[in-house]
Amino acid sequence: MNPVDMTAVVGSHDIALITLDTLRYDVAANEAAAGRTPHLAGVLPGGAWERRHSPASFTYAAHHAFFAGFLPTPTGAGPHPRLFAARFPGSETTADGTWVFDTPDVVGGLAAAGYHTVCLGGVGFFNRRSALGSVLPGLFAEDHWRPEFGVTEPDSLRHQLDQLQDSLTGMTPDRPLFTFLNVSALHQPNRHYLDGCAEDGLDSHAAALRYVDGHLPRLFELLTSRGRPCFVIMCADHGTAYGEDGHHGHRIGHDVVWTVPYAHFTLRPGEW
């Protein structure tokens, strides 16, 4: 993937971090290759996901790392310069094009650079129903979560995009925007995306991704509706196991959990 000079992006672009919670790399790559996620194919560089390794095996830890600047790491030999990073003496992955911030997290760093920050939660670590569930959304100036954003709602992404549309109402393009969206649809339970499916599995996981793909044109239109280009980072926070080597779920050190799809790209007004 081509290097990006984030020092030129910050301030000139809106920025969006979209995490597709629990999306497996193999499922994402297979669906893209088979042409079953056409809207993703239209924005992924070369029409394909990049294979990367997550810094953590479950949502809370992975997002803490992401917000500190440690996005999923390319699987090839490094070092791999990072897009953005907290100022940290001795960092070997902070390069000339890395945007460096002086806060503990990129959310606060972007806020200090003039960005309005919005969190659209999905899974329980963003629901503010507990002290733990308040840590990550508490980083943002504006955060939203409702039960219809969660993992048991079959049309969760539509509800999240309704909120994004509401949040954008009245915003003017003179102040840049950082949007964080945690897409919960891939997470178990996902059997409701296949008619007659009684148990979550790779097929229903793939069907959930196709559901998400169907909503991407609206998401991309919203992200560019303010007339500014939007730099988008889209990735999974981790994968999940469906019986491989006897494992189910995540928070385990298995390849299907550590290996995630990743992409970054720029959306421009009027393209969607």
N, C-alpha and C positions, 0 to 999 in steps of 0.2 A: 504494500500500500504506500502511495506517495507521501512523503513527509509534508506536514502542514506547519506553517509559521503561525502559531497561535497568538504571537504578540501582535500580528496584524489583524487577526480575527476578533480578538477581544476589543470591544468598543465600536467596531464597525458592523458587526453582525449580532443578531439575536442568536442565542445558543440553546440547544435542547439536548438533554440526556434522557434517552428512552431505554429503560431496562425491561426486557421481555423475560419476566420472572420464570426461572427453571427451564428455559428453552434449551434443548439439547442441540449440539452442533450437528450431529449426524442427521437428525430429523430435519433441521433447518436446511442443510445442504441438499438432502435428497428431495425435499419439496421444491426448492429453487431449481434444481437440475431437471426435474420433471415438469416444470412450467406451471406448478400449482399455486405459486405465490407471485403472480405477475406484477403486482404493484411494488413488491420488494425488489423484484428483478429490475424494475425501472430505475431504482436509485442505488442499488448495490454496485460498487465499482466492479466493472466487468460482469455484472449480473450474478455475482457469487459472493457468499460470505467468506470472511477470513477466519481461519481456525486459530483460536487463541486459548490461553489458559487463564482461568479466573484466579484472583488472589485469595479466594475463600470458597468454602463449600456450602454456605447458606446465606440467606438474604441479608441479615443484619451485618455480619462481618464483611461481606462483599461490598455492600454500599458504604460502609465506613471507609474501606480502602478506596473505593471509587472517588468519594468526596475529598479524600486526601490527595488525589492525583494518581492513584495506582489503578488504572484501568486494566482490563485483561491484557496479558502479555503475549506478543507474537511467539509462536512455538519454535521458530528458528533461532540460530545462535545470535546472541546479543553482543554488547548491550543495546537496548532499544530506547531511544529518546522518547520522553513522555510529552503529551500535548500540554499538560499543565501540572504544576507541582508546588507544594508548600515549600517555602524557603527552608533548606535543610543542609547544614554544612556537610560536605563530603558526598553529596548525592552524585552518583555516577550516571544517572539517566536524565539529568537536567541539562539540556543542550541550548544552542543559540535560539532555536525557534520555540522553546518551551516557555509558556507564560507562567511566571512565578508569582505567587501570592504570599502575603505575610500574615495570613490568618490560618487557623488550624484546618480549614476546609475551604474548598473552592466556592461553596455557596456564599460564605462570608467574604471571600476574596472578590467575587463578582459584585456583591453588594457594595463593597468599598470602591469598586471601579464604576459605580453608578447604575448597576443593573437592578431591576426589580426581580425578585426571586419567587417562583411559584412551584409548589409541590402538589402533584395529583397522586395521592397514595393509592395503593392497590392491596397488597397482602397485609397481614396483621401488624407488621413492624411499622406501619405508617398510620395506624388507626386511632392513636391518642386515647385508647381505652385503658392504658396502663402507663406507668412511668417509663417502662421499656419502649412501649409503642409510641412514646412522645419524643424520644431522643432525635430520631432522624427528621421527622417533620418540623421539629423545633428549630432546625437550622435555617428555615425559610421565613421570609417576610409574610408569605401567604401560603397556607396549606389547607388541603381539603381531603376529607375521607367520609364516605357514607357506606352503609352496608351494601348498596348496589354497586360499589366499586370492587367488592371483594371476590374471593375465589369461588363462592357458591352461586354467583349470579351469572347466568349464561350470556347476558348481554352487557357485561361489565364495561367493556371499552366504549360502547356507545354512551353510557352514563358518564364515564370519565371525560369524553369529548364534549358532552353537553356542558360540563363544568368548565372545561377549558374555554369554550365559547363564551360562557358567562363572565369568566375572569378577564377575557380580552376586551369585553365591552367597555368602552370609554377610555381604554389605554391609548395613549398617543405615541407615535413612533419616535419622538424625540428622546425617550428613555429606553435603552436596550432592555431586553427581557431574557431571563434564564428560566426555562421551563424544564422541570423534572417530572417524568411520567413513569410510574411503575405499573406495567401492564400485568394484571393478575390472571388473565384468561388461560395461560398455559399451565398454571399450577394445578395440582390435583385439588378437588375433583375436576376432571375435564371430560368425563364420559358423556356429559350432556351434549357435546358437539357431534356425536354420532347417534343417529336414531337406533334405538334398540340395544345400545351398548350397556352392558351391566357392570363392567369393570374398567378402570383406567388402564391405558396401555399406550404403546407407541402409536397405534392408529388414532386414538382419540387425542393424543398429544399433537399429532400432525393436523388433525381436524381443527383443533384450537388455533393453530398457527394460521390456517386458511381463514378462519373467522377473523383473526386480527388483520390479515392482509386485506380483507374486504373493507376495513375501516380506514386504511392508510390514506387514501385520497383526501378524505375529510380532515384527517390529522394534519397532513402536509399543507392543505389549503389554509387551515387555521394558523399554522406556524408561520406562514408567509403573508397573512392577511393584513399585517400592519405596514406592509410595503418595504420591509427590510429583508435582506438575505438572512437565512437561518442556517447556522452550522449545526449539524445533527450528529450526535454519537448514539449509535444503536447497538445494543449488545444484550446478551444474557448475563445475569449475575452468577449463575451456576447452572448445571444441568440437573437431571434427576434419574434415578434408576427404576426400571420396571422389571426387576427380577434377574438382572445380570449378576452372575456369580452369587445368587441368593440375596442380593441387595434390593431394597425398595426405598425410594425417597432420596434424600440428600443429607448433608452434614456428615458425609463419609468420604474417604480418600479413594474414590474410584474414577477411572478415566472418563466415564460418561457424565460424571459430576464436574470434574475439573475442566473439561474441554467445552468451550463455548463459542458461539458465533459472534462475530464482531464486524462492524462497519462504521465509517464516518464519511459524510458527504455534505454538500451544500445544496440547500433548496433556495430557489429564487422566486420572487413574486411573479405571478402570472403563469407559472409553469403548471399549476394544479387548479 
